[in-house]
Each structure stands twice: as C-alpha cells, then as structure tokens.
Amino acid sequence: MELLDTEYKRKSAVLTTIIMAVILFLIFTFGLKYLDPPEEYGIAVNFGTSDVGSGNTQSEPAPASSAPQEQVEEVEQEQVEEIVEEVQEVQETPTEPVSTPTKAEDVITNDNAESIKINKEKEAKRKAEETQKRIKEAEQRAEREAKLKAERIKKQKAAAQAAKEAKEAQEKAAKRKGIDNLLGGLNKGNSKGNGTGGTGNGGDGDDNKAGDKGDPNGDKNASGYYGNGSGGSGGNYRLGNRKATSTPKPTYDCNEQGKVVVSISVDKSGRVLTARGGIKGTTNSAPCLIKRAEEAALKTKFNADSNAPTKQVGSIIYNFTLAN
C-alpha cells in the first residue's frame, strides 16, 4: 500500500490500532455511568378547576388521558392560529422587491461632483507647477545676478589693480626723475646752443654756450661735468659743481680689474655720508673691488656748500687695472 510505504507510517498505524482497541475494551467492560435525577422537593397544592371556590366537596381530577388531549388540541389550535396569522402577514408583505429609482438629477449631481473634484485637482496641479516655475525662474535670476555681480567685482578689482600699477609706475618715474635731478640737474644749465655731439645735434652743459660739455672718456648717463682722475686706480668724482678736496685712492689687493661705480650722498660740509658700490655702469662686481671702492669713497671729502641740499647725491667711478 502506498499509505504504509515507509517504516514510520507503519509504526504509526500499529500504535493507533492498539490505542483504539484499548479504548473500546474499556468502554464495553466498564460501560458509561449515568446519575439518577435528583428528587423533587416542594409544597403540595390542592387540585381545583378555578382560582376561587367554597365548600368541602372536592372535585375529582380529570382522567390522565383526557388532559393531554385537551392540551394537544389547544396547542394545535394555537399553532394553526399562529400559522394563519403568519400567512396573513406574509400575504400583506409585498412579494416584489422595492427598488429606489435612480433619478437623472442624482446622476447629474454625481457627475458634477466628480467633475468639480477633477477640476480642483487640475487647478491645484496647475498652481503647483506655476509655483515651481516661479521658484526656478527666481533661482535662475539670482544666479545671473550673482554672476554679473562677480564679473563686476572682478572688473573693478582689475581696474583698481591697473590704477594701482599705473600710480606705482608714476611714483617710480617721479622718484627716478628726482634722483636724476639730485645727481646733476641742480647745476645743469639751460644751454640753447646748437653744438654737435657724438651721435647727433644738441648741447649739454652749464656754461650757456653751444657744445656738449664733458669728457670724451666719461659716462654719457652721468650728470656731473668735473672729474679728478682717469685711468689707473684714480677716481672720477661727480657731485654737481662741487669738487673733491680729498681723494684717497682705493687699496688694490685682489687679482681683478674693471670699473666700479659708487653711489654717494654728501652733506653740506662735504662729508660723504653713505657709499654703495656696484651701481649701473659697473663692469666688474667682484666683492673685493666693491669693498675697496666703498672704503675709498667714504674717505673722500668735497668742498663745503651752504646752498647744497642736506643730502646731495652723486657718484665716484674707480678704474681698477692690473699691472703688466
């Protein structure tokens, strides 16, 4: 059998059969016990046929067989009456189901309510889309304004930087012009001569005469016209119209040669206040040459001039040559 195809199922069937046999054996052996109904207790009532009465004559109770018949008849009559009443009630009840007719107005009202609901949803959706559109446009406008503001600030910064650079260039040019004036412009004449220079027409000098005043071996960028030495270890002293009264030669103790230009500042008494070697025009910037040129420049003395500036700027040129 397919139902008992496994060992587990066969054991279960055997165990179930044994249990059922034991239960049936116990039922048939000992049986079922029933309890007797309890005894009734109460007060005995005199038999009678009416709620009131008088005398000592006791009527006999009706035969036992007649009472049940009367009761049966009464019950049957009552049942018949109840059936008749129920039949009448059923007849009075309408057999056809009452259906409430659907009015056209109700249908139209329902359609209108649905249409109103749909229209409200469409209107709410339209308003939401318009709100989103306005928000997006406001964001785009704010972004454009921020971009324009950033570009405007950038242009302003660029303009300010350009103005600053132009101002700095002007200040540098003015400063350079002031330095040039201090170097030699104080004593430069207003010569209007038509002398010929080495490279063209024109004049330069403080004698109010035609010609290009200076030394053919001098520096064309120098503003002074006087010098107290040339060649060797001597110096070329340039301080406007002031002359050097003490011109010590620099110590020459290194194996270098060339020209060293020293920028100097001189007070009214003729004392050299500062000396800085290696400026424009220097051909050899060896430290030993620069140092010795600065030492010699600081020891140089110029003539006193009460009309001179408090700190007049000039230069000294030292030429260092090696002995053959």
C-alpha positions as CSV (number, residue, x, y, z in Angstrom):
1,M,0.0,0.0,0.0
2,E,1.1,3.5,-0.7
3,L,-0.2,4.7,2.6
4,L,2.1,2.5,4.5
5,D,5.1,2.8,2.2
6,T,7.5,3.9,5.0
7,E,8.5,2.3,8.3
8,Y,7.4,5.4,10.2
9,K,3.9,5.2,8.7
10,R,3.6,1.5,9.5
11,K,4.6,2.1,13.2
12,S,2.1,4.9,13.4
13,A,-0.7,2.7,12.1
14,V,0.1,-0.1,14.6
15,L,0.2,2.3,17.5
16,T,-3.1,3.9,16.5
17,T,-4.8,0.5,16.2
18,I,-3.6,-0.6,19.7
19,I,-4.8,2.6,21.3
20,M,-8.3,2.3,19.7
21,A,-8.6,-1.3,20.8
22,V,-7.8,-0.3,24.4
23,I,-10.3,2.5,24.4
24,L,-13.1,0.2,23.0
25,F,-12.3,-2.5,25.6
26,L,-12.6,0.0,28.4
27,I,-15.9,1.3,27.1
28,F,-17.5,-2.2,26.8
29,T,-16.0,-3.5,30.0
30,F,-16.9,-0.7,32.4
31,G,-19.7,1.0,30.5
32,L,-21.0,4.5,30.9
33,K,-22.4,5.5,34.3
34,Y,-25.5,7.7,34.4
35,L,-26.6,9.6,37.6
36,D,-30.2,9.3,38.7
37,P,-32.2,12.6,38.6
38,P,-32.4,14.4,41.9
39,E,-35.5,14.1,44.0
40,E,-38.0,16.9,43.6
41,Y,-39.0,19.0,46.6
42,G,-41.8,21.5,47.0
43,I,-45.3,22.2,48.5
44,A,-48.3,20.1,47.5
45,V,-51.2,22.2,46.1
46,N,-54.9,21.2,46.2
47,F,-56.4,20.3,42.9
48,G,-59.0,22.6,41.5
49,T,-60.5,24.0,38.4
50,S,-60.8,27.7,39.4
51,D,-58.9,30.3,41.1
52,V,-61.7,30.8,43.6
53,G,-64.1,28.3,45.4
54,S,-66.1,27.4,48.5
55,G,-67.4,24.3,50.3
56,N,-65.9,20.9,51.3
57,T,-66.7,18.9,48.1
58,Q,-63.5,18.1,46.3
59,S,-63.9,17.6,42.6
60,E,-62.1,14.7,41.0
61,P,-59.3,15.4,38.8
62,A,-59.8,14.7,35.1
63,P,-58.6,11.4,33.7
64,A,-54.9,11.4,32.9
65,S,-55.6,10.6,29.3
66,S,-58.1,13.5,28.7
67,A,-55.8,16.3,29.9
68,P,-53.0,15.7,27.3
69,Q,-55.6,15.5,24.5
70,E,-57.0,18.9,25.5
71,Q,-53.6,20.3,25.8
72,V,-52.7,18.9,22.4
73,E,-55.9,20.3,20.9
74,E,-55.2,23.7,22.4
75,V,-51.6,23.6,21.2
76,E,-52.7,22.5,17.8
77,Q,-55.4,25.3,17.7
78,E,-52.8,27.9,18.8
79,Q,-50.3,26.6,16.2
80,V,-53.0,26.8,13.5
81,E,-53.9,30.4,14.5
82,E,-50.2,31.3,14.5
83,I,-49.8,29.8,11.1
84,V,-52.8,31.7,9.8
85,E,-51.5,34.9,11.2
86,E,-48.1,34.3,9.7
87,V,-49.7,33.5,6.3
88,Q,-51.7,36.7,6.5
89,E,-48.6,38.7,7.4
90,V,-46.7,37.1,4.6
91,Q,-49.5,37.9,2.2
92,E,-49.6,41.5,3.3
93,T,-45.8,41.8,2.7
94,P,-45.1,42.8,-0.9
95,T,-43.5,40.0,-2.9
96,E,-41.7,42.2,-5.3
97,P,-38.5,43.9,-4.1
98,V,-38.8,47.7,-3.7
99,S,-36.1,49.4,-5.7
100,T,-35.5,53.0,-5.4
101,P,-35.5,54.5,-8.9
102,T,-32.3,56.3,-9.9
103,K,-33.1,59.9,-10.7
104,A,-31.4,61.7,-13.6
105,E,-30.8,64.6,-11.3
106,D,-28.8,62.4,-8.8
107,V,-26.7,61.1,-11.7
108,I,-26.1,64.6,-12.9
109,T,-25.2,65.7,-9.4
110,N,-22.7,62.8,-9.0
111,D,-21.2,63.7,-12.4
112,N,-20.9,67.3,-11.4
113,A,-19.3,66.4,-8.1
114,E,-16.8,64.2,-9.8
115,S,-16.1,66.9,-12.4
116,I,-15.6,69.5,-9.7
117,K,-13.2,67.2,-7.9
118,I,-11.2,66.6,-11.1
119,N,-11.2,70.3,-11.9
120,K,-10.0,71.1,-8.4
121,E,-7.2,68.6,-8.7
122,K,-6.2,70.0,-12.1
123,E,-6.2,73.6,-10.7
124,A,-4.1,72.5,-7.7
125,K,-1.6,70.8,-10.0
126,R,-1.5,73.9,-12.3
127,K,-0.9,76.2,-9.3
128,A,1.9,73.8,-8.0
129,E,3.5,73.8,-11.5
130,E,3.3,77.6,-11.7
131,T,4.9,77.9,-8.2
132,Q,7.7,75.6,-9.2
133,K,8.2,77.6,-12.4
134,R,8.4,80.9,-10.4
135,I,10.8,79.4,-7.9
136,K,13.0,78.1,-10.8
137,E,12.9,81.5,-12.5
138,A,13.8,83.3,-9.3
139,E,16.8,80.9,-8.8
140,Q,18.0,81.5,-12.3
141,R,17.6,85.2,-11.9
142,A,19.5,85.1,-8.6
143,E,22.2,83.1,-10.3
144,R,22.5,85.5,-13.2
145,E,22.7,88.5,-10.8
146,A,25.3,86.7,-8.7
147,K,27.3,86.0,-11.9
148,L,27.0,89.6,-13.1
149,K,28.0,90.9,-9.6
150,A,31.1,88.6,-9.6
151,E,32.1,89.8,-13.0
152,R,31.5,93.4,-12.0
153,I,33.6,92.9,-8.8
154,K,36.3,91.3,-10.9
155,K,36.4,94.2,-13.4
156,Q,36.5,96.7,-10.5
157,K,39.4,94.8,-8.9
158,A,41.2,94.7,-12.3
159,A,40.6,98.4,-12.8
160,A,41.8,99.1,-9.3
161,Q,44.9,96.9,-9.8
162,A,45.6,98.7,-13.1
163,A,45.2,102.1,-11.4
164,K,47.5,101.0,-8.6
165,E,50.1,99.8,-11.0
166,A,49.9,103.0,-13.0
167,K,50.2,105.0,-9.8
168,E,53.2,103.0,-8.7
169,A,54.7,103.4,-12.2
170,Q,54.2,107.2,-11.9
171,E,55.7,107.2,-8.4
172,K,58.7,105.3,-9.6
173,A,59.1,107.6,-12.6
174,A,58.8,110.6,-10.3
175,K,61.3,109.1,-7.9
176,R,63.7,108.3,-10.7
177,K,63.4,111.8,-12.0
178,G,64.0,113.2,-8.6
179,I,67.2,111.1,-8.2
180,D,68.3,112.2,-11.6
181,N,67.8,115.8,-10.6
182,L,69.8,115.2,-7.4
183,L,72.6,113.7,-9.4
184,G,73.1,116.6,-11.7
185,G,70.1,118.5,-12.5
186,L,70.7,121.2,-9.8
187,N,73.7,122.6,-11.8
188,K,72.6,121.8,-15.3
189,G,72.4,124.9,-17.4
190,N,69.7,125.9,-19.8
191,S,72.0,126.0,-22.8
192,K,70.3,126.6,-26.1
193,G,73.4,126.1,-28.2
194,N,73.5,124.0,-31.3
195,G,76.7,122.2,-30.7
196,T,77.2,118.8,-32.3
197,G,77.6,115.7,-30.1
198,G,79.0,112.3,-31.0
199,T,75.6,110.9,-32.2
200,G,73.6,114.0,-33.2
201,N,72.7,117.6,-32.8
202,G,72.2,119.3,-29.5
203,G,74.0,120.6,-26.5
204,D,74.5,119.7,-22.8
205,G,76.3,121.7,-20.1
206,D,76.1,124.5,-17.6
207,D,78.1,127.3,-19.3
208,N,75.3,128.8,-21.5
209,K,77.4,128.1,-24.6
210,A,77.0,125.8,-27.5
211,G,78.5,122.4,-27.2
212,D,78.3,119.1,-25.4
213,K,80.2,119.6,-22.2
214,G,82.0,116.7,-20.6
215,D,84.9,114.2,-21.0
216,P,85.1,112.0,-24.2
217,N,86.1,109.2,-21.9
218,G,83.2,109.9,-19.4
219,D,79.8,108.3,-19.0
220,K,77.0,109.7,-21.2
221,N,74.5,109.0,-18.4
222,A,76.4,110.9,-15.8
223,S,75.1,114.3,-14.7
224,G,78.4,115.8,-13.4
225,Y,80.9,117.5,-15.6
226,Y,84.0,117.5,-13.4
227,G,86.5,114.7,-12.7
228,N,89.8,114.4,-10.9
229,G,91.2,111.3,-12.3
230,S,91.2,109.0,-15.2
231,G,92.7,105.6,-15.7
232,G,94.8,103.7,-13.2
233,S,93.4,103.5,-9.7
234,G,92.2,107.1,-9.7
235,G,88.5,108.2,-9.5
236,N,86.1,110.3,-11.4
237,Y,84.2,112.4,-8.8
238,R,80.7,113.7,-9.8
239,L,78.7,115.8,-7.4
240,G,77.2,118.7,-9.4
241,N,79.5,121.7,-9.3
242,R,81.2,120.7,-6.1
243,K,84.8,119.5,-6.3
244,A,86.5,116.8,-4.3
245,T,89.1,118.2,-2.0
246,S,90.4,114.9,-0.6
247,T,90.6,111.9,-3.0
248,P,92.2,108.9,-1.4
249,K,92.9,106.0,-3.8
250,P,91.3,102.6,-3.0
251,T,93.5,99.8,-1.8
252,Y,94.1,97.4,-4.6
253,D,94.8,93.9,-3.3
254,C,92.9,91.4,-5.5
255,N,93.5,89.9,-8.9
256,E,90.6,91.7,-10.6
257,Q,90.2,94.6,-12.9
258,G,87.4,96.8,-14.2
259,K,85.3,99.8,-13.4
260,V,83.3,100.2,-10.2
261,V,80.7,103.0,-9.9
262,V,79.9,104.0,-6.3
263,S,76.7,106.0,-5.4
264,I,77.4,108.5,-2.7
265,S,75.5,111.0,-0.6
266,V,77.2,114.1,0.7
267,D,76.1,116.7,3.3
268,K,76.6,120.5,3.2
269,S,80.0,120.3,4.9
270,G,81.4,118.0,2.1
271,R,81.5,114.8,4.2
272,V,80.4,111.5,2.5
273,L,77.6,110.0,4.4
274,T,76.9,106.8,2.5
275,A,78.6,104.9,-0.2
276,R,77.1,102.0,-2.2
277,G,79.2,100.3,-4.9
278,G,78.2,98.3,-7.9
279,I,75.5,100.6,-9.4
280,K,74.7,101.0,-13.1
281,G,77.9,101.4,-15.1
282,T,80.0,98.9,-13.1
283,T,81.9,96.4,-15.3
284,N,83.2,94.2,-12.5
285,S,81.3,93.4,-9.4
286,A,83.9,91.4,-7.6
287,P,83.4,91.7,-3.8
288,C,87.0,92.8,-3.2
289,L,86.7,95.6,-5.7
290,I,83.3,96.8,-4.4
291,K,84.6,96.8,-0.8
292,R,87.8,98.8,-1.6
293,A,85.8,101.3,-3.7
294,E,83.3,101.9,-0.9
295,E,86.1,102.4,1.6
296,A,87.8,104.9,-0.6
297,A,84.5,106.8,-1.3
298,L,83.7,107.1,2.4
299,K,87.2,108.7,3.0
300,T,86.6,111.3,0.2
301,K,86.0,114.9,1.0
302,F,84.2,117.6,-1.0
303,N,84.1,121.4,-0.7
304,A,81.5,122.8,1.7
305,D,78.5,124.4,0.2
306,S,75.8,126.1,2.4
307,N,73.4,126.2,-0.6
308,A,73.7,122.5,-1.2
309,P,70.9,120.0,-0.2
310,T,71.2,118.4,3.2
311,K,72.0,115.1,1.4
312,Q,73.3,115.6,-2.1
313,V,73.6,112.5,-4.2
314,G,76.5,111.9,-6.6
315,S,78.9,109.2,-7.8
316,I,82.5,108.2,-7.9
317,I,84.0,106.0,-10.6
318,Y,87.1,103.9,-9.8
319,N,89.0,102.1,-12.5
320,F,91.0,99.1,-11.4
321,T,93.7,97.8,-13.7
322,L,96.3,95.0,-13.3
323,A,100.0,95.9,-13.6
324,N,101.8,94.5,-16.6
